């Protein structure tokens, strides 16, 4: 049996006991004494009932606070406690919707970051390819320059020999 059911069962039994005591007292004592006892018991019952209701509401609020704290700290997979009842349904529904929205946003951010990582990797690969191409071009230009230099030297040597 859960806590709420045991509290209400206790409350029901106490109500029956108080009514039994009142019935007994009302049949065996004078009017003034009966009134004092009846009002005293009614007041005690009212205090007990108030205390029980406050205890139940505090427990509900504590469960709600724990749930909202979990969501506030980033736990978007948490489900509301079954101890939370219909009194807090609108609040839980809005927090649950917020949690689902955050979960969707986090999923989109993850997908976007993966795509961005792939693009950066591809750009890095292209940059490496381009760097290698520039190295090959530089080597080819160097070889061409050396060849031109050799041809130029041969040409000069040939002219000197012909004179």
Secondary structure, 3 states (H helix, E strand, C coil): CCHHHHHHHHHHHHHHHHHHHHHHHHHHCCHHHHHHHHHHHHHHHHHHHHHHHHHHHHHHHHHHHHHHHHHHCCCCCCCCCCCCCHHHHHHHHHHHHHHHHHHHHHHHHHHHHHHHHHHHHHHHHHHHHHHHHHHHHHHHHHHHHHHHHHHHHHHHHHHHHHC
